[in-house]
Amino acid sequence: MKKAFIIFKKEITDTLRDRRTIIMMIVIPLLVFPLIMNLVVRIGSSQKAKAEERILKVGLVTQGNAAQLKESFLERADMTINQEVDMENIEKLVQEKKFDFVIVLAADFDQRIKDNQSGQLDLYYKTSSENEIGKRRILKIINSYRKDLVDHRLSGLNLDSSFITPLNIADHDLSSLQEKFGEYAGGFLPYFFVIFCFMGAMYPAIDLAAGEKERATIETLLATPATRLQIVMGKFLVVTLAGIISAAISIFGLYVAVKQTDKIPAKILDVIQNIVEWQSIALLLSLLIPLCVFFAAVLLSLSIYARSFKEAQSIMTPMNLIVILPAAIGIMPGIKLDLTTAMIPILNVSLASREIIAGTIKLGLLLEVYASLFLLAGVSLYFCVRWFNREEVIFRGN
């Protein structure tokens, strides 16, 4: 092990001198979360404020009906009401954005209301995130008018409003805010942790095998008293450490992002701060360590096979999709950590991390995830060592 440690120190020194590795392992994970969180929160708040302050262009066709509703719309300062609407081209006018919304009341609207029937009201609009906020403003006016009509009918019949609400539903959501946050955002955060593990390990793996082939320095290492196993273990430990550091820094980046972003609601901020406590961080890292070992073994094997740095990059780049797919599946609703998903590499880390963030992780499933990851990591390392012992692989293309 002493010779393997010497190889490790030599390789870690060379790795820390490589600018690309430092950028992928430290700089990007540290900057991504603060940048993303600040951008999302600020842009989201800005767009919401713009949508709420926007003056809506509303076409109103009452055909002489609903004087009270008409008056409610005309009183609004946040809407431009146009009552001269070409009835035959309403859809075209909305499609061409001449109007944000067009409201059309049937010709017999008042008569049907008078006869205690339902009056027809048509609302034309195009769905968009901006219009959804505008639609809520429109419906608030319409619903208020509808409530007035209902109250008027009930009072005419000497009935209380409870007459039309025979059932009161009390909705008791027992999920904690942390559980809700884990459900909605808990899959998103592990997705980044997994990606950073992979990206942080990839460049050191390429440089320490394919890079050395290209620089013709691997022969010098093979001529030392160190065995093939000791050499590959030294390189393997460096690649694994790079992945772990990248993952740890990404978690630290999340902490920095939380501290820097001042527009996060206080309740959600408290939940996120609970997530970045040392217990949660320790559990997350304990999941990511065996995953880093797996990534390191696979990436180092591919790098040993490659003839050059460029070829190693071209081989490993498609692997991003292989890594992203199971991590992305973990974000989807309805995908839960169970006895089956706990055995699927990468997906199990994503799902277990989500449960840790939500504070609902079950010990049995967590142990199954650990067992599957360590087993996979051990098998991957075994094949990596065997691959390095093959002369036709090390000197492929020479």
Protein Blocks (a to p, Z undefined) as FASTA:
>chain_A
ZZmmmmmmmmmmmmmmpmklmmmmmmmmmmmmmmmmmmmmmmmmmmmmmmmmpccddddd
ekopakllmmmmmmpmkbccdfbdcfklmmmmmmnomafbdcdddfklmmmmmnopacdd
dddddddfklmmmmmmmmmmmmmmmmmmmmmmmmmnopafklmmmbccddddfbdfklmm
mmmmmmmmmmmmmmmmmmmmmmmmmmmmmmmmmnopmmmmmmpmbdfklmmmmmmmmmmm
mmmmmmmmmmmmmmmmmmmpmkbcfklmmmmmmmmpmklmmmmmmmmmmmmmmmmmmmmm
mmmmpmbfklmmmmmmmmmmmmmmmmmmmmpghiacdfklmmpghklmmmmmmmmmnopa
cfklmmmmmmmmmmmmmmmmmmmmmmmmpmklmmgoZZ
